[in-house]
């Protein structure tokens, strides 16, 4: 059962829809968003606003789709800053996004392991 980082309803719907494919979804989410997070970190450090906008938009959408609502909201804030070319506060915001992403990934991987063992 999802904990504090994932929407239980969204996860249940995904598990029902994907069945044994749920662990693959988790693997792809973690891998794709992990790469996006690396590019986002670099973009925040250099104030590359176009990349901040693009990568935070991607993580936002993927996160909301998998049930990581709070992570999606944080990414939306950074996405806005990228679009508006605002640098102030982006490092702190990215640090919060990075921690939330790590927590989401941990929770997803635990759920994925449970799915693998329950079949």
ABEGO torsion letter per residue (X at the ends): XBBAABBAAAAAAAAAAAEAAAAAAAAAAAAAAAAAAAAAAAAAAAGBAAAAAAAAAAAAAAAAAAGBAAAAAAAAAAAAAAAAGBABGAAAAAAAAAAAAAAAAAAAAAAAAAAAAAX
